[in-house]
Amino acid sequence: MRTVWIIGGSERTSRVLAEQVASYVQDKAHVVSTAVDAVMPIWKPEDLVVVSSTLIVGNLKDIGITVPEDQLIIGRRTVNPDKLESVVALAPGTNVVFINDTRETTEECVQSLMDLGINYVNWHTWYPGLDVFPENCMIAVVAGETQLVPEHITEIIDIHVRIFDFGTIAEILERLAIPYVDITTFSQRYLAKIVSLARNLARKSEEAQRLSLHLSSVIDSLTHGILVYDEDGRITVCNEEVRSLLALRPTQGVGDTLPQLVRNRELLEFLECRCGEEERTFKLATGSVVVHRFDLQEDAHTVAVFKSEAGEADQFKLGKEYRKRGYIDENQSGLKLSLFNALPQTTTFIGIADKQIVTTATVVTDSPLGLPMDEAYHAELNEFRHIGARLCEVTMLASDTDLFKNGVSMMLNSKKLFFVFFLFKLIYDYARDVQKLDHICIAINPKHKLTYDFLFFKEMGGLKAYKSVNSAPAIAEHLDIKEAEKKCQAMNKEGLYKMFIVRKTPLERFSDKYEMTPEDLRYFFVEKSDVFNAAPMHKLDYVKCCYKSYDFARILQ
């Protein structure tokens, strides 16, 4: 078994980071922590060495230790959302000073807090060496550095040691060849914190309540249903999955009582029983559901976690996601198909967790049929075609867990964004190494623009209504595959560079792509939809040319 060495500036920092990494790798590797000023171990060539910052690399060199590049990961860190309850409780408009040991880490922490949505207080910064201390600040927030706080400060909020960000965790997992993480498993302690934060926010002023939408989004995005209620059976948290499993109306949930929501008598009695932790299976109108119930002893609330035993068919779960986003009509079957899906060069990538599809993306390679986004951005795409550029479009990107839901920060969605980044990693390698393409194009909802900017996509077309997704607003963007490598290096995006450029996906992973049979084509494009019957003859003829050995007379009959 490989060993992952976590080296931090102090024993405490190293221990906290090691615990975080261990929670992800579980039994796939042995995780050991050590401080930079301790006696350095001798690591094996197959071991991984993760340092908490670039400063640690310098400290190691000072004592004559150089870690080989193929064994080294320089971690990037962010605030721990599990420790923010006291910060969230601050009144809007409060003057707060964040104190840390360096300017860089101080500013990074404040930015992380603001990205999380805690931007309703007036943030100030201070670090040793800064002569002027911010005026009118009597509350200080620190990340473990309580010894730096001046004596005149009346209240200190310690959010404890900063943890590794999702990019660092993703890099560690990739280096260890761990294919994926079970993103549906949440510890009771973590869930209790999220629930507690959400309830506390609900008691704040109207301005602070807007922040609760961030945590509500987190709870709504969980794969399992979450129901939280007090001693009187009054609901305080009810996410979308629970509404689906209990067949509730959108207006039902928080504020209602258990008898108002639960019509199954056995399930109601099970939920009302405050008799410790228990799990049972119930047959509801929507199917068999496993319910795990446990109590939050500190504030007399109970949490019930619902999981569909059989689950919806993946196609209908994804259809639900498309309808929820307004991409398909309510009266459609849930199968979002077009003629592009019938092409053999069209490839769908999926992310799977807990034996369920949680995210998908389809890559359509440019052909005589064009690309789906030609309907809105034909002129923009033709500019690339006229110079001989080879194109593809990423389309039908969806997730069962609302990975890109507005208002949810990366920190609170780290495990989910882990899936998205690795999905795009596969798409990038497929476009570059298999299809030998020049540009990856995509039409996105404007609210997702920052995510694609982070991945070096550039805008190629302004805001337009996209008819194929029910005229939802869209912006066209593209990634120049050759330029991406140069940008990664120029902007010192070391994590992205290693993930997307250095570590290439083995080509054999793309070799077992499923090819549709004549029966598949008939089932999806004739029986379950009218795609073939509605297609213009010249376009259908091109599809036929792609399957020269197939008898289309039988497929279309």
FISERO-855155 format. One line per 8 residues: their letters; for each residue z, y, x of C-alpha. Coordinates in Angstrom, 1 decimal, m for minus. Example, Ala and Ser with C-alpha at 12.3 -4.5 7.8 and 13.67 -1.06 7.14 Angstrom:
BEGIN
AS> 7.8,m4.5,12.3; 7.1,m1.1,13.7;
//
This chain:
BEGIN
MRTVWIIG> 0.0,0.0,0.0; m0.9,3.4,1.3; 1.8,6.1,1.9; 1.5,9.7,0.8; 3.7,12.0,3.0; 4.7,15.3,1.4; 5.7,17.9,4.0; 7.3,21.2,2.8;
GSERTSRV> 9.1,24.1,4.2; 12.5,22.7,3.1; 14.0,19.4,2.0; 14.3,20.6,m1.6; 10.7,21.7,m1.8; 9.4,18.5,m0.3; 11.5,16.4,m2.7; 10.3,18.3,m5.8;
LAEQVASY> 6.7,18.0,m4.8; 7.1,14.3,m3.9; 8.5,13.7,m7.4; 5.6,15.4,m9.0; 3.0,13.4,m7.0; 4.9,10.2,m7.6; 4.7,10.8,m11.4; 0.9,10.7,m11.1;
VQDKAHVV> 0.3,8.0,m8.6; 3.0,5.7,m10.0; 2.8,2.3,m8.3; m0.6,3.0,m6.7; 1.0,4.5,m3.5; 4.3,5.0,m1.8; 5.3,8.7,m1.8; 7.7,10.0,0.9;
STAVDAVM> 9.0,13.5,1.4; 10.1,15.2,4.6; 10.8,18.8,5.6; 8.8,20.4,8.4; 11.9,21.0,10.5; 12.9,17.3,10.3; 12.0,14.5,12.7; 8.3,13.9,11.9;
PIWKPEDL> 7.4,10.3,11.0; 4.5,8.4,12.6; 1.9,7.9,9.9; m0.8,5.3,9.8; m4.5,6.1,9.8; m4.8,5.1,6.1; m1.9,7.3,5.1; m2.3,10.7,3.4;
VVVSSTLI> m0.5,13.8,4.5; 0.0,16.6,1.9; 1.5,19.9,3.1; 2.8,22.5,0.8; 0.9,25.4,2.3; m1.3,26.5,5.3; 1.9,27.8,6.9; 3.1,24.2,7.3;
VGNLKDIG> m0.1,23.3,9.2; 0.8,26.0,11.7; 4.4,24.9,12.0; 3.2,21.4,12.7; 0.8,22.6,15.4; 3.7,24.6,17.0; 5.5,21.3,17.6; 2.4,19.6,18.9;
ITVPEDQL> 1.4,17.7,15.7; m2.2,17.9,14.4; m3.0,16.0,11.3; m6.6,14.5,11.3; m8.7,16.3,8.7; m9.6,13.2,6.8; m5.8,12.5,6.3; m4.8,16.1,5.5;
IIGRRTVN> m4.6,17.9,2.1; m3.3,21.5,2.1; m1.7,21.9,m1.3; m2.1,24.8,m3.7; 0.9,25.6,m5.8; 1.7,27.2,m9.1; 4.8,27.9,m11.3; 6.3,25.0,m13.1;
PDKLESVV> 5.9,25.4,m16.9; 8.8,23.0,m17.4; 11.2,25.8,m16.2; 10.1,28.8,m18.2; 12.4,28.8,m21.2; 14.5,31.7,m20.0; 11.4,33.7,m19.0; 9.8,33.1,m22.4;
ALAPGTNV> 13.0,34.4,m24.0; 12.6,37.9,m22.4; 12.1,40.7,m24.9; 8.6,42.3,m24.9; 8.5,45.4,m22.7; 11.3,44.3,m20.4; 11.0,45.4,m16.8; 11.2,42.3,m14.6;
VFINDTRE> 10.8,42.0,m10.9; 9.5,38.7,m9.3; 11.0,38.1,m5.9; 9.7,35.6,m3.3; 9.5,35.4,0.5; 5.9,36.6,1.0; 3.5,39.0,m0.7; 1.0,36.2,m1.3;
TTEECVQS> 3.3,33.8,m3.1; 4.9,36.6,m5.1; 1.6,37.8,m6.4; 0.4,34.3,m7.1; 3.4,33.5,m9.1; 3.1,36.6,m11.3; m0.5,35.9,m11.9; 0.3,32.3,m12.9;
LMDLGINY> 2.9,33.6,m15.4; 0.5,36.1,m16.9; m2.3,33.4,m17.1; 0.2,31.3,m19.0; 0.5,34.1,m21.6; 3.7,35.7,m20.4; 2.2,39.1,m20.2; 4.3,40.9,m22.7;
VNWHTWYP> 6.9,41.9,m20.1; 6.4,44.6,m17.4; 6.0,42.6,m14.2; 6.9,44.1,m10.8; 7.0,42.4,m7.4; 9.2,42.6,m4.3; 9.4,40.6,m1.1; 11.1,41.0,2.3;
GLDVFPEN> 9.5,43.8,4.3; 8.6,45.9,1.2; 10.6,49.1,1.6; 10.8,50.4,m2.0; 12.4,48.2,m4.6; 11.0,48.6,m8.1; 13.0,51.1,m10.2; 14.6,50.2,m13.6;
CMIAVVAG> 14.5,46.5,m12.8; 17.8,44.7,m13.5; 16.3,41.3,m14.1; 14.8,39.2,m11.3; 12.7,36.0,m11.6; 12.6,33.8,m8.5; 11.1,30.5,m7.6; 14.1,29.0,m5.8;
ETQLVPEH> 14.6,32.0,m3.5; 17.8,33.3,m5.0; 19.2,34.4,m1.7; 16.6,37.1,m1.6; 17.8,38.9,m4.7; 19.6,42.3,m4.1; 23.2,42.5,m5.2; 22.6,45.2,m7.8;
ITEIIDIH> 20.4,42.8,m10.0; 22.4,41.9,m13.1; 20.4,38.8,m14.1; 18.6,36.2,m12.1; 16.2,33.7,m13.7; 15.3,30.8,m11.3; 12.2,28.9,m12.3; 12.7,26.7,m9.3;
VRIFDFGT> 10.3,25.3,m6.8; 6.6,25.9,m7.4; 4.7,22.7,m8.0; 1.2,21.5,m6.9; m1.6,22.8,m9.1; m4.0,20.4,m10.9; m6.7,20.8,m8.3; m4.3,19.5,m5.6;
IAEILERL> m3.2,16.6,m7.8; m6.8,15.8,m8.5; m7.7,15.8,m4.8; m4.7,13.5,m4.0; m5.8,11.0,m6.7; m9.4,11.0,m5.6; m8.4,10.4,m2.0; m6.3,7.4,m3.2;
AIPYVDIT> m9.3,6.2,m5.2; m7.2,6.2,m8.4; m9.9,6.3,m11.2; m8.0,8.1,m13.9; m4.6,9.1,m15.2; m3.2,8.1,m18.6; m3.2,11.5,m20.1; m1.7,10.4,m23.4;
TFSQRYLA> 1.6,9.4,m21.9; 4.1,12.2,m22.0; 7.8,11.8,m21.1; 10.4,12.6,m23.7; 11.9,15.2,m21.4; 8.6,17.0,m21.0; 7.9,16.9,m24.7; 11.4,18.1,m25.5;
KIVSLARN> 10.8,21.1,m23.3; 7.5,22.0,m25.0; 9.0,21.6,m28.4; 12.1,23.7,m27.5; 9.9,26.5,m26.1; 7.7,26.4,m29.3; 10.8,26.7,m31.5; 12.4,29.4,m29.5;
LARKSEEA> 9.2,31.5,m29.6; 9.1,31.1,m33.3; 12.3,33.1,m33.5; 11.1,36.0,m31.5; 9.5,39.3,m32.6; 5.9,39.4,m34.0; 4.6,40.3,m30.5; 6.3,37.4,m28.8;
QRLSLHLS> 5.2,35.0,m31.5; 1.6,35.4,m30.4; 2.7,33.6,m27.2; 3.8,30.6,m29.3; 0.1,30.0,m30.0; m0.3,28.9,m26.4; 2.3,26.1,m26.9; 1.1,25.3,m30.4;
SVIDSLTH> m2.3,24.7,m28.8; m0.7,22.4,m26.2; 1.0,20.4,m29.0; m2.2,20.3,m31.1; m4.2,19.0,m28.1; m2.0,15.9,m27.6; m3.9,12.7,m28.4; m0.9,11.4,m30.4;
GILVYDED> 0.6,13.0,m33.5; 3.8,15.0,m33.0; 6.3,15.7,m35.8; 9.6,17.5,m35.1; 12.2,18.1,m37.7; 15.9,19.2,m38.0; 18.9,17.5,m39.5; 17.9,18.6,m43.0;
GRITVCNE> 14.4,17.2,m42.6; 12.8,20.6,m42.2; 9.6,20.5,m40.1; 9.5,22.7,m37.0; 6.5,21.2,m35.2; 3.5,19.4,m36.9; 0.3,19.0,m34.9; m3.2,18.4,m36.1;
EVRSLLAL> m3.2,14.7,m35.4; m0.2,14.2,m37.7; m2.0,16.1,m40.5; m4.9,13.8,m40.0; m2.9,10.6,m40.1; m0.8,11.7,m43.1; m3.8,13.1,m44.9; m2.2,16.6,m45.2;
RPTQGVGD> m3.8,19.8,m46.1; m4.2,22.4,m43.3; m1.5,24.6,m44.9; 1.1,21.8,m44.9; 3.4,21.3,m42.0; 5.9,23.7,m40.4; 8.5,24.8,m42.9; 8.0,21.9,m45.3;
TLPQLVRN> 10.5,19.0,m45.6; 9.8,15.4,m44.9; 9.7,14.3,m48.6; 7.0,17.0,m49.2; 4.8,15.5,m46.4; 5.5,11.8,m46.4; 4.5,9.8,m49.4; 5.1,6.4,m47.9;
RELLEFLE> 8.6,5.5,m48.8; 9.2,3.1,m45.9; 8.0,5.7,m43.4; 10.1,8.4,m45.0; 13.2,6.3,m44.7; 12.4,5.5,m41.1; 12.0,9.2,m40.3; 15.2,10.3,m42.1;
CRCGEEER> 17.3,7.7,m40.3; 19.1,9.4,m37.4; 20.0,6.1,m35.8; 18.7,6.3,m32.2; 15.3,5.5,m30.7; 13.1,3.1,m32.6; 9.4,2.2,m33.0; 7.7,0.6,m36.0;
TFKLATGS> 4.2,0.1,m37.5; 3.3,1.4,m40.9; 0.3,0.9,m43.1; m0.9,4.2,m44.4; m3.9,5.2,m46.4; m5.6,6.3,m43.2; m4.8,3.0,m41.5; m2.1,1.3,m39.4;
VVVHRFDL> 0.1,3.8,m37.5; 2.7,3.2,m34.8; 5.6,5.7,m35.0; 8.0,6.1,m32.2; 11.1,8.1,m33.2; 13.8,9.6,m30.9; 16.5,12.3,m31.2; 16.9,15.5,m29.1;
QEDAHTVA> 20.6,15.3,m28.8; 21.1,18.9,m27.5; 19.9,20.6,m30.7; 20.0,18.0,m33.4; 16.3,17.7,m33.8; 14.2,14.5,m34.1; 10.8,13.8,m32.6; 8.4,11.3,m34.1;
VFKSEAGE> 5.3,10.4,m32.1; 2.4,8.9,m34.2; m0.4,6.8,m32.8; m3.2,5.3,m34.8; m3.1,1.5,m34.1; m6.8,1.0,m34.6; m8.1,4.5,m34.1; m11.1,6.1,m35.5;
ADQFKLGK> m14.5,5.0,m34.3; m15.2,7.1,m31.3; m18.4,8.5,m32.9; m16.5,9.8,m35.8; m13.7,11.2,m33.7; m16.3,13.2,m31.7; m18.0,14.1,m35.0; m14.7,15.6,m36.1;
EYRKRGYI> m14.5,17.6,m32.9; m18.0,19.0,m33.5; m17.2,19.9,m37.1; m13.9,21.6,m36.1; m15.8,23.8,m33.6; m18.5,24.6,m36.3; m21.2,22.8,m34.3; m22.3,20.5,m37.2;
DENQSGLK> m22.0,20.8,m41.0; m19.2,19.2,m43.0; m21.7,17.0,m44.9; m23.2,15.5,m41.8; m22.4,11.9,m40.8; m20.5,12.8,m37.6; m23.4,11.5,m35.4; m24.9,14.4,m33.6;
LSLFNALP> m28.3,13.2,m32.6; m31.6,14.8,m31.7; m34.9,13.5,m30.2; m33.5,14.3,m26.8; m30.9,11.5,m27.2; m33.8,9.0,m27.6; m35.2,9.7,m24.1; m34.4,7.1,m21.5;
QTTTFIGI> m33.6,9.8,m18.9; m31.0,11.4,m21.1; m27.5,10.3,m19.8; m24.1,10.6,m21.5; m21.0,10.6,m19.4; m17.7,9.7,m20.9; m14.0,10.1,m19.9; m11.7,7.3,m21.1;
ADKQIVTT> m8.0,7.2,m21.3; m5.8,4.6,m23.0; m9.0,2.7,m24.0; m10.2,5.7,m26.0; m13.0,8.1,m25.3; m11.4,11.5,m24.8; m14.3,13.6,m23.5; m18.1,13.4,m23.3;
ATVVTDSP> m21.0,15.3,m21.9; m24.7,14.6,m22.2; m27.2,15.5,m19.5; m30.8,16.1,m20.7; m33.4,16.2,m18.0; m36.3,18.6,m18.5; m39.5,16.9,m19.8; m42.5,17.8,m22.0;
LGLPMDEA> m40.0,18.0,m24.8; m38.3,20.8,m23.0; m34.5,21.2,m23.2; m32.3,21.6,m26.3; m31.5,25.2,m25.3; m35.2,26.1,m25.3; m34.8,27.1,m28.9; m32.7,30.1,m27.9;
YHAELNEF> m33.5,30.6,m24.2; m37.1,29.5,m23.7; m38.1,32.6,m21.8; m35.2,32.3,m19.4; m35.8,28.6,m18.7; m39.5,29.3,m18.1; m38.6,31.6,m15.3; m37.3,28.6,m13.4;
RHIGARLC> m40.1,26.4,m14.4; m42.7,28.8,m13.2; m41.3,28.6,m9.7; m41.3,24.8,m9.8; m37.6,24.3,m10.3; m36.4,21.0,m11.7; m33.8,21.5,m14.5; m31.4,19.7,m16.7;
EVTMLASD> m29.0,20.8,m19.4; m25.5,19.7,m20.0; m25.0,19.5,m23.8; m22.8,18.0,m26.4; m19.7,18.6,m24.4; m16.7,17.7,m26.5; m13.2,16.4,m26.1; m10.7,14.8,m28.5;
TDLFKNGV> m7.9,16.8,m26.9; m9.4,20.3,m27.0; m9.6,20.6,m23.3; m11.1,24.1,m23.5; m9.1,25.4,m26.4; m8.7,29.1,m26.3; m5.3,30.3,m25.1; m4.2,27.2,m23.2;
SMMLNSKK> m3.7,27.8,m19.5; m4.8,25.4,m16.7; m1.1,24.7,m15.9; m0.3,23.4,m19.3; m3.6,21.4,m19.4; m3.6,20.0,m15.9; m4.1,16.4,m16.7; m6.8,17.2,m19.2;
LFFVFFLF> m8.7,19.5,m16.8; m8.4,16.7,m14.3; m10.7,14.7,m16.6; m13.1,17.6,m17.1; m13.5,18.4,m13.4; m14.2,14.8,m12.6; m16.6,14.6,m15.4; m18.5,17.6,m13.9;
KLIYDYAR> m18.2,16.0,m10.5; m20.1,13.0,m11.7; m22.7,15.2,m13.5; m23.1,17.3,m10.3; m23.7,14.2,m8.1; m26.0,12.7,m10.7; m28.1,15.8,m10.9; m28.2,16.3,m7.1;
DVQKLDHI> m28.5,12.8,m5.7; m30.1,10.7,m8.5; m32.3,13.1,m10.4; m32.9,15.4,m7.4; m32.7,18.5,m9.6; m32.4,22.2,m8.6; m30.4,23.7,m11.5; m27.9,22.6,m14.1;
CIAINPKH> m28.1,24.7,m17.2; m25.7,25.0,m20.1; m25.3,27.0,m23.3; m21.6,27.7,m23.8; m19.3,29.5,m26.2; m18.3,32.8,m24.6; m14.6,31.9,m24.6; m15.3,29.2,m22.0;
KLTYDFLF> m17.1,31.5,m19.6; m14.2,31.8,m17.1; m14.1,28.1,m16.6; m17.8,27.9,m15.7; m17.5,31.0,m13.5; m14.9,29.1,m11.5; m17.5,26.3,m11.0; m20.1,28.9,m9.7;
FKEMGGLK> m22.2,29.0,m12.9; m24.2,32.2,m13.3; m25.3,33.9,m16.5; m29.0,33.5,m17.2; m29.2,34.7,m20.8; m27.2,37.0,m23.0; m25.2,36.3,m26.2; m27.3,34.7,m28.9;
AYKSVNSA> m26.8,32.6,m32.0; m27.5,28.9,m31.3; m29.0,27.3,m34.3; m28.5,23.7,m33.2; m24.7,24.3,m33.3; m24.7,26.0,m36.7; m25.6,29.4,m35.2; m22.4,29.5,m33.1;
PAIAEHLD> m22.4,32.2,m30.4; m23.7,31.1,m27.0; m24.3,32.4,m23.5; m26.8,30.6,m21.2; m25.6,29.8,m17.7; m26.9,27.9,m14.8; m25.7,26.4,m11.5; m28.0,26.5,m8.5;
IKEAEKKC> m27.2,23.2,m7.0; m28.3,24.1,m3.5; m26.5,27.5,m3.6; m23.2,25.9,m4.8; m22.4,24.4,m1.4; m23.0,27.8,0.3; m20.8,29.6,m2.2; m18.0,27.1,m1.8;
QAMNKEGL> m18.0,27.7,1.9; m18.4,31.5,1.7; m15.6,31.9,m0.8; m13.3,29.5,1.0; m13.0,27.2,m2.0; m11.7,24.3,0.1; m10.6,22.2,m2.8; m13.9,22.5,m4.7;
YKMFIVRK> m15.9,22.0,m1.5; m14.2,18.8,m0.7; m14.3,17.5,m4.3; m17.9,18.4,m5.1; m19.7,18.6,m1.8; m18.0,16.4,0.8; m17.1,13.4,m1.3; m20.2,12.1,m2.9;
TPLERFSD> m20.1,9.6,m5.7; m21.6,6.2,m4.5; m25.1,5.8,m6.0; m24.2,2.4,m7.3; m22.0,4.0,m9.9; m25.1,5.3,m11.6; m27.1,2.1,m11.3; m25.8,0.3,m14.4;
KYEMTPED> m26.8,2.9,m17.0; m27.3,1.4,m20.4; m30.9,1.3,m21.7; m31.4,1.5,m25.4; m33.1,m1.5,m27.0; m35.6,m1.3,m29.9; m32.7,m2.3,m32.2; m30.7,0.7,m30.9;
LRYFFVEK> m33.5,3.1,m31.4; m34.0,1.9,m35.0; m30.3,2.0,m35.8; m29.6,5.5,m34.5; m32.8,7.3,m35.1; m34.1,5.7,m38.3; m31.3,4.0,m40.2; m28.4,6.4,m39.4;
SDVFNAAP> m30.5,9.5,m39.1; m34.0,10.9,m39.8; m34.6,12.0,m36.3; m37.8,10.0,m35.8; m39.1,10.6,m39.3; m38.6,14.3,m39.0; m40.0,14.6,m35.4; m43.4,16.3,m34.9;
MHKLDYVK> m46.0,13.7,m34.1; m46.8,15.0,m30.6; m43.1,14.8,m29.7; m42.6,11.3,m31.1; m45.7,10.2,m29.2; m44.0,11.3,m26.0; m40.9,9.2,m26.9; m43.2,6.2,m27.5;
CCYKSYDF> m44.7,6.7,m24.0; m41.3,6.4,m22.5; m40.9,2.9,m24.0; m44.4,1.5,m23.6; m43.3,m2.1,m24.1; m41.5,m1.4,m27.4; m43.2,m2.0,m30.8; m42.7,1.3,m32.6;
ARILQ> m44.4,0.1,m35.7; m41.4,m2.2,m36.2; m38.9,0.4,m35.1; m40.2,3.0,m37.6; m40.7,0.7,m40.6;
//
